[in-house]
């Protein structure tokens, strides 16, 4: 076999591995948004109040965000493919229970366990991706595409879940993750490279417990503010407990040889801004899906199928922007693309806040412009931010980088979403998110300009 043919075979296997890992990542985010459109139907079936619907929507993200740092450490300790397989088994088992739930308690528990499985799978997938593309250039190009997969998964969740729920039932929409997980378990040994466990890495169980409990409790406290006063015990107790545990985590991490999250990991300003851009972009898109799905069905009396169709232009703009993002990053740099994407997404949110909730303004004028600008900007910002958040990370910290990036991705639509909805109404929350996006875009632009000046 010639060198050229060997290289071609290797390139094909790398593409196949990327498609498998990308499909898994997209499905993890699909699962997050799969109940957004069917939420009103689920609420009627189980007789749920709005606060219960918000909690159900957030349950998956609560465990995902709380456990994903530890999931990253598992990937670095035991190897990416082993952790991926273990996480997929847990994800598949809970995905089999969710469609069969006969009460809100079982559905909430299944969603929470799904999130736990996803917290192991997501960083493991990124650790394997680092093995598939070991050189910095190839890995950077892969991450530019990877960054757009999350918002693609969220969009697929809204489109497919509405169509499936209309034609069959919302339960069938929740069965999709099971099919993908089973397929991935079958294909992973054939397509993904094996990884060697790093037995020199400790698991830092104390840090994992503190981080998981702190993030989960604080996130829960923010989520339940939708139906309870800020100073009530159900809100105040988890918030204070979460804050105390998070402070304990930071204290403990400074006194351990191999910490769960090395203190210097987030000191890189480009990485910090990339993570902030990821969290805010995820918040903006996730919030838009939930509040507009409820608005269209409850205020405009649209069907689930019509609600899903309303997001079709969103998907088209998203895919087009996602395909253009990688070449733009190579030409202009990740910082510039991230800043431009954030500004464009902010413009879309402002338009939706101003005209999207007025039932007297037709869809074409009131919703469509914002539903095109928001995904176009979000796809670009996700792609650029993924590069900013992971560049310069050594291979042995691939799982850690995946854990941190996915934490930002889940904290956005889980915590920030809940906080903003309690501070103001739907339109106010979208506008506030737009302001935050602009602030991060300005900081990104300044940092990029400073970096260019130093380089010249």
ZIJO-V26755 format. One record per backbone hydrogen bond with DSSP energy under -1.0 kcal/mol. CO is the residue of the C=O (numbers start at 1). NH is the residue of the N-H. E is the energy in kcal/mol with one decimal. If there is no record, write none. Layout:
CO_NH_E / CO_NH_E
This chain:
2_6_-2.2 / 3_7_-2.3 / 4_8_-2.1 / 5_9_-2.4 / 6_10_-2.4 / 7_11_-2.4 / 8_12_-2.3 / 9_13_-2.4 / 10_14_-2.3 / 11_15_-2.2 / 12_16_-2.4 / 13_17_-2.5 / 14_18_-2.4 / 15_19_-2.6 / 16_20_-2.2 / 17_21_-2.7 / 18_22_-3.2 / 19_23_-2.3 / 20_24_-2.0 / 21_25_-2.5 / 22_26_-2.6 / 23_27_-2.0 / 24_28_-2.1 / 25_29_-1.6 / 26_30_-2.3 / 27_31_-2.5 / 29_33_-1.5 / 30_34_-1.1 / 33_36_-1.7 / 38_42_-2.6 / 39_43_-2.9 / 40_44_-2.1 / 41_45_-2.4 / 42_46_-2.4 / 43_48_-2.2 / 49_53_-1.9 / 50_54_-2.3 / 51_55_-2.0 / 52_56_-2.6 / 53_57_-2.5 / 54_58_-1.6 / 55_59_-1.5 / 58_62_-2.2 / 59_63_-1.5 / 60_64_-1.9 / 61_65_-2.9 / 62_66_-2.0 / 63_67_-2.1 / 64_68_-1.5 / 67_71_-2.2 / 68_72_-2.0 / 69_73_-1.7 / 70_74_-2.3 / 71_75_-1.9 / 72_76_-2.0 / 73_77_-2.1 / 74_78_-3.1 / 75_79_-1.4 / 77_198_-1.5 / 79_83_-2.1 / 80_84_-2.6 / 81_85_-2.4 / 82_86_-2.3 / 83_87_-2.7 / 84_88_-2.4 / 85_89_-1.9 / 86_90_-1.8 / 87_91_-2.7 / 88_92_-2.9 / 89_93_-2.2 / 90_94_-2.1 / 91_95_-1.9 / 92_96_-1.3 / 94_98_-2.2 / 97_100_-1.3 / 98_101_-1.3 / 103_107_-1.9 / 104_108_-2.8 / 105_109_-2.3 / 106_110_-2.6 / 107_111_-2.4 / 108_112_-2.2 / 109_113_-2.4 / 110_114_-2.4 / 111_115_-2.0 / 112_116_-1.5 / 113_117_-2.4 / 114_118_-2.6 / 115_119_-2.0 / 117_121_-2.2 / 118_122_-2.8 / 120_124_-1.1 / 121_125_-2.6 / 122_126_-1.6 / 123_127_-2.0 / 124_128_-2.4 / 125_129_-2.2 / 126_130_-1.7 / 127_131_-1.1 / 128_132_-2.3 / 129_133_-2.3 / 135_139_-2.7 / 136_140_-2.4 / 137_141_-2.1 / 138_142_-2.2 / 139_143_-2.6 / 140_144_-1.7 / 141_145_-1.2 / 142_146_-2.6 / 143_147_-2.4 / 146_149_-1.5 / 148_152_-1.6 / 149_153_-2.5 / 150_154_-2.2 / 151_155_-2.2 / 152_156_-2.7 / 153_157_-2.3 / 154_158_-1.7 / 155_159_-2.7 / 156_160_-2.7 / 157_161_-1.5 / 158_162_-1.3 / 159_163_-1.9 / 160_164_-3.2 / 161_165_-2.6 / 162_166_-1.9 / 163_167_-2.3 / 164_168_-3.1 / 169_173_-1.1 / 170_174_-1.2 / 175_179_-1.4 / 176_180_-1.9 / 177_181_-2.5 / 178_182_-2.3 / 179_183_-2.1 / 180_184_-2.6 / 181_185_-2.2 / 182_186_-1.7 / 183_187_-2.2 / 184_188_-2.5 / 187_191_-2.3 / 188_192_-2.5 / 198_201_-1.7 / 204_208_-2.3 / 205_209_-2.6 / 206_210_-2.3 / 207_211_-2.9 / 208_212_-2.7 / 209_213_-2.6 / 210_214_-2.4 / 211_215_-2.6 / 212_216_-2.4 / 213_217_-2.5 / 214_218_-2.2 / 215_219_-2.5 / 216_220_-2.5 / 217_221_-2.5 / 218_222_-2.1 / 219_223_-2.3 / 220_224_-2.4 / 223_226_-1.4 / 224_227_-1.2 / 229_232_-1.4 / 232_235_-1.0 / 232_236_-3.3 / 233_237_-2.3 / 235_239_-1.7 / 236_240_-2.8 / 237_241_-2.6 / 238_242_-2.6 / 239_243_-2.4 / 240_244_-2.5 / 241_245_-2.5 / 242_246_-2.3 / 243_247_-2.3 / 244_248_-2.3 / 245_249_-2.2 / 246_250_-2.2 / 247_251_-2.1 / 248_252_-2.6 / 249_253_-2.3 / 252_255_-1.5 / 262_265_-2.2 / 264_267_-1.2 / 268_272_-2.6 / 269_273_-2.5 / 270_274_-2.2 / 271_275_-2.3 / 272_276_-2.2 / 273_277_-2.6 / 274_278_-2.0 / 275_279_-2.5 / 276_280_-2.4 / 277_281_-2.4 / 278_282_-2.4 / 279_283_-2.2 / 280_284_-2.7 / 281_285_-2.4 / 282_286_-2.6 / 283_287_-2.7 / 284_288_-1.8 / 285_289_-2.2 / 286_290_-1.9 / 287_291_-2.7 / 288_292_-2.1 / 289_293_-1.7 / 290_294_-2.2 / 291_295_-2.4 / 292_296_-2.9 / 293_297_-1.6 / 294_298_-2.9 / 295_299_-2.2 / 295_300_-1.5 / 296_302_-2.8 / 303_307_-2.3 / 304_308_-2.3 / 305_309_-2.3 / 306_310_-1.6 / 308_311_-1.2 / 309_312_-1.8 / 311_315_-1.8 / 312_316_-2.2 / 313_317_-2.7 / 314_318_-2.2 / 315_319_-2.5 / 316_320_-2.3 / 317_321_-2.4 / 318_322_-2.7 / 319_323_-2.2 / 320_324_-1.4 / 321_325_-1.3 / 324_328_-1.7 / 325_329_-2.6 / 326_330_-2.1 / 327_331_-1.6 / 328_332_-3.4 / 329_333_-1.8 / 333_337_-1.8 / 334_338_-2.5 / 335_339_-2.3 / 336_340_-2.4 / 337_341_-2.5 / 338_342_-2.5 / 339_343_-2.1 / 340_344_-2.2 / 341_345_-2.7 / 342_346_-2.3 / 343_347_-1.8 / 344_348_-1.9 / 345_349_-2.2 / 346_350_-2.3 / 347_351_-2.1 / 348_352_-2.1 / 349_353_-2.4 / 350_354_-2.2 / 351_355_-2.5 / 352_356_-1.5 / 355_358_-1.0 / 358_361_-1.7 / 362_366_-3.2 / 363_367_-1.9 / 363_368_-2.6 / 367_371_-2.3 / 369_373_-2.4 / 370_374_-2.4 / 372_376_-1.6 / 373_377_-2.4 / 374_378_-2.8 / 375_379_-2.7 / 376_380_-1.2 / 377_381_-2.5 / 378_382_-2.9 / 379_383_-2.0 / 380_384_-2.5 / 381_385_-2.8 / 382_386_-2.1 / 383_387_-1.4 / 384_388_-2.3 / 385_389_-2.6 / 387_391_-2.0 / 390_393_-1.6 / 394_397_-2.1 / 395_398_-1.8 / 397_401_-2.5 / 398_402_-2.1 / 399_403_-2.5 / 400_404_-2.7 / 401_405_-2.5 / 402_406_-2.3 / 403_407_-1.8 / 404_408_-2.1 / 405_409_-1.9 / 406_410_-1.8 / 407_411_-2.9 / 408_412_-1.6 / 410_414_-1.3 / 411_415_-2.0 / 411_416_-1.6 / 412_417_-1.5 / 415_419_-2.6 / 416_420_-2.7 / 417_421_-2.0 / 418_422_-1.2 / 419_423_-1.6 / 420_424_-2.0 / 425_429_-2.4 / 426_430_-2.0 / 427_431_-2.2 / 428_432_-2.6 / 429_433_-2.1 / 430_434_-2.0 / 431_435_-1.9 / 432_436_-1.9 / 433_437_-2.4 / 434_438_-2.2 / 435_439_-2.1 / 436_440_-2.2 / 437_441_-2.3 / 438_442_-2.4 / 439_443_-2.0 / 440_444_-2.6 / 441_445_-2.4 / 442_446_-2.4 / 443_447_-2.3 / 444_448_-2.5 / 445_449_-2.5 / 446_450_-2.5 / 447_451_-2.2 / 448_452_-2.2 / 449_453_-2.1 / 450_454_-2.1 / 451_455_-2.0 / 452_456_-1.7
